[in-house]
Amino acid sequence: MGEVRERRQLGVALAGLGAVILVVVWLTTPWRVLPPGAPYVAPDPARDFTPAEIARSVAFDAATGTPAYLSLGLTILFAGILVATPFGARLLGRLRGPWWVRAILGVLVLTVLVEAVRWPLGIWFEVQLRAFGLSTQNWASWSLDRVKSIGVRVVLLSIMVVAVIALARRFRRWWIPAAVGAFALTLAASFVYPVVFEPLFNDFRPMPAGQLRTDLLAMAQRDGVPVEDVLIADASRRTNALNAYVSGFGATRRIVVYDTLLKAPEDEIELVVAHELGHAKYGDVLNGTLIGGLGAAFGAGLLFLAFWLVRRRAGVEAISDPRAVGVVMGLMSIATVLSGPAQNVVSRHVEARADVHALDLTRDPKTFIAMQKRLATTNISDLAPDVMEYVLYASHPTAPERIAMARSWARLNRLPEP
């Protein structure tokens, strides 16, 4: 009866926390980025992109879609095996040492196993990137990046898994401190990621003194956005794609511009940065971190319930057993896949608001559209994704959607429509 009552109490707590998450998401997500009176402009790839550009986009999507879907399928399959069969418990039962050592080794063994299976798909995907002129890496640097990414994931997963097992070994209601810890870890990771993890993959240097830096800092000041620095990332040693982003908050907030983007006209660079200033202006990183932290806390409670449901199928009775590492990792993977579409919905609206901010700040829809066309053709963006791709992968509006929104903005502000 005690366990039943405990699960009921947890269910009530999760319902309450879930309601809080929904409220926070609802209040922080810009569901409408233009005023209600803004005229509708239909997205139309054929209006702004040549038949050759559209055909190249379709071909690139076909070439990269298969390895991407196969990789996703393998991730789900492996997670299902860990959750629904005793495979993980039997494999990790062979490990020896203190419980925390076995837990860390379990994370490492299972991660290496699934990544070894996915490695050929990664090679397939990389070959396509090179065939279409996007990747500039050799196989040594590509492999090193992939190994570093796996290493970061193993470290973070090990911290989470060891913490869960340690709390479960000490507390009956371990999900309560686990939820608090998950929330705190998410906030801490968001703060330190720009200064600890990003330098593992790119070298950064301050944008040198000159007209562009002066104009960007002046624009940030005019926008009322405190920016710690504007940095240039050496992305060209990996890719020809164009990008910029904002990361961190407070003392670690900085705008990062790919060195490949510096080849674009200065007014287009300013528009990209204006978009990033929009993220800083509206606290998108902080809001995303808050939602992520609440989601992590919710996940800790959900993990308690989900483990109870699958523990016998997985061949391990208690989450305090290091052999439960596989179940925990499998449940985390499934949760990540299932939450992805909802995160993309929120992200698309947030990105659209940053686009509107860039237009409000520069009042230059013509250059905005030119910039979107440059980004789409250089990065070989999917100009018309099917429903499945849009749901699973589209964290930004498509280029035709962004261009149509800019034309709507121009009409609304009585400016010439590009």
C-alpha positions as CSV (number, residue, x, y, z in Angstrom):
1,M,0.0,0.0,0.0
2,G,2.9,2.3,0.8
3,E,4.3,2.0,-2.8
4,V,0.8,2.6,-4.3
5,R,0.4,5.7,-2.2
6,E,3.8,6.9,-3.1
7,R,3.2,6.5,-6.8
8,R,-0.1,8.4,-6.5
9,Q,1.6,11.2,-4.7
10,L,4.3,11.3,-7.4
11,G,1.5,11.3,-10.1
12,V,-0.1,14.4,-8.4
13,A,3.3,16.1,-8.2
14,L,4.1,15.4,-11.8
15,A,0.7,16.7,-12.9
16,G,1.3,19.9,-11.0
17,L,4.8,20.3,-12.4
18,G,3.6,19.5,-15.9
19,A,1.0,22.2,-15.6
20,V,3.7,24.6,-14.5
21,I,5.8,23.7,-17.5
22,L,2.8,24.2,-19.9
23,V,2.1,27.6,-18.3
24,V,5.7,28.7,-18.6
25,V,5.9,27.5,-22.2
26,W,2.6,29.2,-23.1
27,L,3.7,32.5,-21.5
28,T,7.3,32.6,-22.9
29,T,6.5,31.4,-26.5
30,P,5.6,34.0,-29.0
31,W,2.7,32.2,-30.6
32,R,2.0,35.2,-32.9
33,V,5.0,37.2,-34.0
34,L,3.2,39.7,-36.2
35,P,0.1,41.8,-35.3
36,P,-3.3,40.3,-36.1
37,G,-3.8,42.7,-38.9
38,A,-0.6,41.7,-40.8
39,P,-1.5,40.6,-44.4
40,Y,-1.0,36.9,-45.1
41,V,1.7,36.1,-47.7
42,A,1.9,32.4,-48.8
43,P,5.4,30.8,-48.7
44,D,6.4,30.0,-52.3
45,P,9.8,28.5,-53.0
46,A,9.4,29.0,-56.8
47,R,9.1,32.8,-56.3
48,D,12.6,33.2,-54.8
49,F,14.6,30.2,-55.8
50,T,15.5,28.9,-59.3
51,P,14.5,25.5,-60.5
52,A,18.1,24.4,-60.2
53,E,18.3,25.6,-56.5
54,I,15.1,23.8,-55.7
55,A,16.3,20.6,-57.4
56,R,19.6,20.8,-55.5
57,S,17.7,21.1,-52.2
58,V,15.5,18.1,-53.1
59,A,18.5,16.1,-54.1
60,F,20.4,16.9,-50.9
61,D,17.4,16.1,-48.7
62,A,17.1,12.7,-50.5
63,A,20.8,12.0,-50.1
64,T,21.0,12.8,-46.4
65,G,17.5,11.7,-45.3
66,T,18.1,8.0,-45.5
67,P,21.1,7.9,-43.2
68,A,19.5,10.4,-40.8
69,Y,16.3,8.3,-40.5
70,L,18.3,5.1,-40.1
71,S,20.3,6.7,-37.3
72,L,17.2,7.8,-35.6
73,G,15.7,4.3,-36.0
74,L,18.7,2.7,-34.5
75,T,18.6,5.0,-31.6
76,I,15.0,4.1,-30.9
77,L,15.6,0.4,-31.5
78,F,18.6,0.3,-29.1
79,A,16.6,2.2,-26.5
80,G,13.7,-0.2,-26.8
81,I,16.0,-3.2,-26.4
82,L,17.5,-1.6,-23.2
83,V,14.0,-0.9,-21.8
84,A,12.0,-3.9,-22.8
85,T,14.6,-6.8,-22.6
86,P,17.2,-7.9,-20.0
87,F,20.0,-7.3,-22.6
88,G,21.5,-4.3,-20.8
89,A,21.3,-5.9,-17.3
90,R,23.0,-9.1,-18.5
91,L,25.7,-7.2,-20.3
92,L,26.5,-4.8,-17.5
93,G,26.2,-7.6,-14.9
94,R,29.7,-8.7,-16.2
95,L,31.3,-5.5,-15.0
96,R,33.2,-5.5,-11.7
97,G,34.2,-2.8,-9.2
98,P,32.5,-0.4,-6.8
99,W,28.9,0.5,-7.8
100,W,29.8,3.9,-9.1
101,V,32.6,2.5,-11.3
102,R,30.3,0.0,-12.8
103,A,27.7,2.7,-13.4
104,I,30.3,4.8,-15.3
105,L,31.6,1.8,-17.2
106,G,28.0,0.9,-18.1
107,V,27.4,4.3,-19.6
108,L,30.7,4.0,-21.5
109,V,30.1,0.5,-22.8
110,L,26.5,1.1,-23.9
111,T,27.4,4.4,-25.6
112,V,30.3,3.0,-27.4
113,L,28.2,0.0,-28.5
114,V,25.4,2.1,-30.1
115,E,27.8,4.6,-31.6
116,A,29.8,1.8,-33.2
117,V,26.6,0.6,-34.9
118,R,25.8,4.2,-36.0
119,W,29.3,5.0,-37.1
120,P,28.8,3.8,-40.7
121,L,25.7,5.9,-41.0
122,G,27.7,8.9,-39.9
123,I,30.3,8.2,-42.6
124,W,27.4,7.9,-45.1
125,F,26.0,11.3,-44.0
126,E,29.5,12.9,-44.1
127,V,30.1,11.5,-47.6
128,Q,26.9,13.3,-48.8
129,L,28.0,16.5,-47.1
130,R,31.2,16.4,-49.0
131,A,29.6,15.5,-52.3
132,F,27.4,18.6,-52.0
133,G,30.3,20.8,-51.0
134,L,29.2,21.5,-47.4
135,S,31.9,19.7,-45.5
136,T,35.5,20.7,-45.5
137,Q,36.8,18.1,-43.0
138,N,39.2,15.2,-43.6
139,W,38.4,11.9,-42.0
140,A,40.8,12.4,-39.1
141,S,39.2,15.7,-38.0
142,W,35.7,14.3,-38.5
143,S,36.5,11.3,-36.4
144,L,38.1,13.4,-33.7
145,D,35.0,15.7,-33.5
146,R,32.8,12.6,-33.3
147,V,34.9,11.1,-30.5
148,K,34.9,14.4,-28.6
149,S,31.1,14.6,-28.9
150,I,30.7,11.0,-27.6
151,G,33.1,11.9,-24.8
152,V,31.1,14.9,-23.7
153,R,27.9,12.8,-23.8
154,V,29.5,10.1,-21.7
155,V,30.6,12.6,-19.1
156,L,27.2,14.3,-18.8
157,L,25.3,11.0,-18.8
158,S,27.7,9.5,-16.2
159,I,27.1,12.5,-13.9
160,M,23.3,12.1,-14.2
161,V,23.3,8.3,-13.9
162,V,25.7,8.2,-10.9
163,A,23.6,10.9,-9.2
164,V,20.4,9.0,-9.7
165,I,21.8,5.7,-8.4
166,A,23.5,7.4,-5.4
167,L,20.2,9.1,-4.5
168,A,18.2,5.9,-4.9
169,R,20.6,4.0,-2.6
170,R,20.1,6.6,0.1
171,F,16.5,7.8,-0.2
172,R,13.3,6.0,-0.8
173,R,11.8,9.0,-2.5
174,W,14.9,9.6,-4.5
175,W,13.0,11.4,-7.3
176,I,12.6,14.5,-5.1
177,P,16.3,15.3,-4.7
178,A,16.9,14.0,-8.3
179,A,14.3,16.5,-9.6
180,V,16.0,19.4,-7.8
181,G,19.4,18.2,-8.9
182,A,18.3,17.9,-12.6
183,F,17.0,21.4,-12.5
184,A,20.2,22.8,-11.0
185,L,22.4,20.8,-13.4
186,T,20.5,22.1,-16.4
187,L,21.0,25.7,-15.3
188,A,24.6,25.2,-14.5
189,A,25.3,23.4,-17.8
190,S,23.7,26.3,-19.8
191,F,25.9,28.8,-18.0
192,V,29.2,26.9,-18.4
193,Y,28.6,25.3,-21.8
194,P,29.9,28.3,-23.8
195,V,33.1,28.6,-21.9
196,V,33.8,24.9,-21.2
197,F,32.3,22.8,-24.0
198,E,32.1,25.0,-27.1
199,P,36.0,25.5,-27.1
200,L,36.3,21.8,-27.5
201,F,35.0,22.0,-31.0
202,N,35.9,25.5,-32.2
203,D,38.5,28.1,-31.7
204,F,37.1,31.5,-31.0
205,R,38.6,34.9,-31.4
206,P,37.2,38.4,-30.8
207,M,36.0,40.1,-34.0
208,P,38.9,42.5,-34.9
209,A,38.4,46.2,-34.6
210,G,36.9,47.7,-37.7
211,Q,33.8,49.1,-39.2
212,L,31.8,45.8,-38.9
213,R,32.6,45.3,-35.2
214,T,31.8,49.0,-34.5
215,D,28.5,48.8,-36.4
216,L,27.5,45.5,-34.6
217,L,28.3,46.9,-31.2
218,A,26.5,50.1,-32.0
219,M,23.5,48.1,-33.1
220,A,23.5,46.1,-29.9
221,Q,23.7,49.3,-27.9
222,R,20.9,50.9,-29.8
223,D,18.9,47.8,-29.2
224,G,19.5,47.9,-25.5
225,V,21.1,44.5,-25.4
226,P,24.2,44.0,-23.2
227,V,26.6,41.7,-25.1
228,E,29.7,40.5,-23.5
229,D,31.5,40.0,-26.8
230,V,31.2,39.3,-30.5
231,L,33.3,36.3,-31.4
232,I,34.3,34.6,-34.7
233,A,34.3,30.8,-34.8
234,D,36.7,29.0,-37.1
235,A,33.8,27.0,-38.7
236,S,35.5,26.9,-42.1
237,R,37.7,24.1,-41.0
238,R,34.6,21.9,-40.9
239,T,32.0,23.4,-43.2
240,N,31.1,26.0,-45.8
241,A,27.7,26.6,-44.2
242,L,26.8,30.0,-42.9
243,N,25.6,30.6,-39.3
244,A,25.7,32.7,-36.2
245,Y,24.2,32.1,-32.8
246,V,23.9,33.5,-29.3
247,S,24.8,31.4,-26.3
248,G,25.0,31.7,-22.5
249,F,23.5,34.5,-20.4
250,G,24.8,37.0,-18.0
251,A,28.6,37.1,-17.9
252,T,28.9,34.3,-20.6
253,R,26.5,35.7,-23.2
254,R,28.2,36.2,-26.5
255,I,27.2,36.4,-30.1
256,V,29.2,34.0,-32.3
257,V,29.6,34.5,-36.0
258,Y,31.0,31.7,-38.3
259,D,34.0,32.9,-40.2
260,T,32.3,31.6,-43.3
261,L,29.6,34.3,-42.8
262,L,32.1,37.0,-43.0
263,K,32.2,36.4,-46.8
264,A,28.6,37.8,-47.1
265,P,27.9,41.5,-47.6
266,E,28.1,43.5,-44.4
267,D,24.5,44.5,-44.3
268,E,23.5,40.8,-44.5
269,I,25.9,40.1,-41.6
270,E,24.3,42.8,-39.6
271,L,20.8,41.3,-40.2
272,V,22.0,37.9,-39.0
273,V,23.4,39.5,-35.8
274,A,20.2,41.5,-35.4
275,H,18.4,38.2,-35.4
276,E,20.7,37.0,-32.6
277,L,20.2,40.2,-30.7
278,G,16.5,39.4,-30.7
279,H,17.3,36.2,-28.8
280,A,19.2,38.1,-26.2
281,K,16.6,40.9,-26.1
282,Y,13.8,38.5,-25.3
283,G,15.9,36.2,-23.0
284,D,15.4,33.2,-25.2
285,V,18.5,31.4,-23.8
286,L,17.3,32.0,-20.2
287,N,13.7,31.0,-21.0
288,G,14.9,27.9,-22.8
289,T,17.1,27.0,-19.8
290,L,14.2,27.5,-17.4
291,I,12.0,25.3,-19.5
292,G,14.7,22.7,-19.9
293,G,15.4,22.7,-16.2
294,L,11.7,22.2,-15.4
295,G,11.5,19.5,-18.0
296,A,14.6,17.8,-16.5
297,A,12.9,17.9,-13.1
298,F,9.7,16.4,-14.6
299,G,11.8,13.8,-16.3
300,A,13.3,12.7,-13.0
301,G,9.9,12.0,-11.6
302,L,8.7,10.3,-14.8
303,L,11.9,8.1,-14.7
304,F,10.7,6.8,-11.3
305,L,7.3,5.8,-12.6
306,A,8.6,4.4,-16.0
307,F,11.3,2.3,-14.3
308,W,8.7,0.8,-12.0
309,L,6.7,-0.2,-15.1
310,V,9.5,-1.8,-17.1
311,R,11.9,-3.1,-14.4
312,R,10.9,-6.8,-14.6
313,R,11.1,-6.8,-18.4
314,A,14.5,-5.2,-18.2
315,G,15.7,-7.8,-15.7
316,V,16.6,-5.5,-12.8
317,E,14.4,-4.8,-9.8
318,A,15.9,-1.6,-8.3
319,I,17.3,1.5,-9.9
320,S,20.0,1.6,-7.2
321,D,21.5,-1.5,-9.0
322,P,24.3,-0.4,-11.4
323,R,22.8,-2.9,-13.9
324,A,19.9,-0.5,-14.2
325,V,22.1,2.0,-16.2
326,G,20.9,0.5,-19.5
327,V,17.2,1.1,-18.5
328,V,17.9,4.6,-17.4
329,M,19.7,5.4,-20.7
330,G,17.0,3.8,-22.8
331,L,14.3,5.8,-21.1
332,M,16.2,9.0,-21.5
333,S,16.7,8.3,-25.2
334,I,13.0,7.6,-25.7
335,A,12.1,10.8,-23.7
336,T,14.5,12.9,-25.9
337,V,13.0,11.6,-29.1
338,L,9.4,12.0,-27.9
339,S,10.0,15.6,-26.7
340,G,11.7,16.7,-29.8
341,P,8.7,17.7,-31.9
342,A,7.3,19.8,-29.1
343,Q,10.6,21.5,-28.7
344,N,10.7,22.2,-32.4
345,V,7.3,23.9,-32.3
346,V,8.4,26.3,-29.6
347,S,11.8,26.9,-31.3
348,R,10.1,27.8,-34.7
349,H,8.1,30.5,-33.0
350,V,11.0,31.8,-31.0
351,E,13.1,32.0,-34.2
352,A,10.3,33.7,-36.1
353,R,10.2,36.4,-33.3
354,A,13.9,36.9,-33.7
355,D,13.4,37.4,-37.4
356,V,10.7,40.1,-36.7
357,H,13.1,41.7,-34.2
358,A,15.8,41.9,-36.9
359,L,13.3,43.5,-39.3
360,D,12.1,46.0,-36.6
361,L,15.7,46.9,-35.8
362,T,17.1,47.3,-39.4
363,R,13.8,48.1,-41.2
364,D,15.4,46.4,-44.3
365,P,13.2,43.6,-45.6
366,K,15.0,43.6,-49.0
367,T,18.3,42.7,-47.4
368,F,16.6,40.3,-45.0
369,I,15.2,38.3,-47.9
370,A,18.6,38.4,-49.7
371,M,20.2,37.1,-46.6
372,Q,17.6,34.3,-46.2
373,K,18.2,33.3,-49.8
374,R,22.0,33.2,-49.3
375,L,21.6,31.1,-46.1
376,A,19.2,28.7,-47.8
377,T,21.3,28.1,-50.9
378,T,24.7,28.0,-49.2
379,N,23.4,25.7,-46.4
380,I,21.2,23.7,-48.9
381,S,18.2,24.1,-46.7
382,D,15.1,22.0,-47.3
383,L,12.8,24.5,-49.0
384,A,9.7,22.3,-48.7
385,P,10.1,19.6,-46.1
386,D,7.4,16.9,-45.9
387,V,5.3,16.7,-42.7
388,M,7.5,14.1,-41.0
389,E,10.7,16.0,-41.6
390,Y,9.1,19.3,-40.5
391,V,7.9,17.7,-37.2
392,L,11.1,15.8,-36.4
393,Y,13.8,18.2,-37.6
394,A,12.6,21.7,-38.3
395,S,13.7,23.9,-35.4
396,H,13.5,27.0,-37.6
397,P,10.8,28.1,-40.1
398,T,11.7,27.2,-43.7
399,A,13.4,29.8,-45.8
400,P,10.2,30.4,-47.9
401,E,8.2,30.8,-44.6
402,R,10.7,33.4,-43.3
403,I,10.7,35.3,-46.6
404,A,6.9,35.3,-46.7
405,M,6.9,36.7,-43.2
406,A,9.3,39.5,-44.2
407,R,7.0,40.4,-47.1
408,S,4.0,40.5,-44.7
409,W,6.1,42.7,-42.3
410,A,6.9,45.1,-45.2
411,R,3.2,45.4,-46.2
412,L,2.3,46.0,-42.6
413,N,4.8,48.7,-42.3
414,R,3.9,50.2,-45.7
415,L,7.4,49.6,-47.1
416,P,8.0,48.4,-50.7
417,E,7.5,44.6,-50.8
418,P,10.7,42.9,-52.0
